[in-house]
Amino acid sequence: MTAHLRAAEELIDHVRPEDNRYKAAGEPDVIGWTRPWRNHTQCASFQTQLLKHVYGWADDEFFTTHFRSVSPPSRTYRWVFERRRVPHFTPVDTVADLRPGDLVVVDYGHRRPTNTGHLALVRGVPVPAGPANGDKPYVVPIADCTADPHGTSAEYPDSRSPAGQGAGYGHMVFHASRETGGFAGYAWSVTAQQVHCVAERPIVAVRVV
């Protein structure tokens, strides 16, 4: 298990629901990595704070140099990862190649200043989700911070209650192109009806090395 995934799981396993929330825009990020365990972040800032906590190279100077922000939003992460190589990150080009510790970034494709996308940390290998007429779906266990838990499936649960929020465990469905194996789209959960294609919401994945 990677060091940052281990740290994420330790926090999620210990933080109490009342100390775990998806922060509002403009509020500072607050994480307590030991007692009292606490998490007040958003999806991208949770992963940024996680990397800063675990790795010496992941400091404000690193993020400012490569992302022009000490805490980049999901949109910026996707834009940078898609256009250039960043030290300590290597691309993961196919859904089937995702491994625990990888990061998957979804860009919602709009110009609003907040809620620009989603950033999730992979917890397990992708599981084929059965036959499909077109792209091949995989269920991927993830750890993230969200105000919208990933469905209500008993087989693929979310650790937060349906009304819960903050850091936790869930499952997303990523669709792979049958021609290339690359990311073709995603669904928020196995119970979600809508599949977003990459033409509408671009996706990029990276491995922390």
Secondary structure, DSSP 8 states (H G I E B T S, - for coil): --HHHHHHHHHHHH--GGGEEE--TTS--EEESSSS-EEEE-HHHHHHHHHHHH-TT-SHHHHHHHHSSSS--HHHHHHHHHHS--TTEEE--SGGG--TT-EEEEE-----SS--EEEEEE-S--EE----SSSEEEEEEEEEEESS-----SSS--SS-TT--EEEEEEEEEEE-TTT-SEEEEESSTT----EETTTS-EEEEEE-
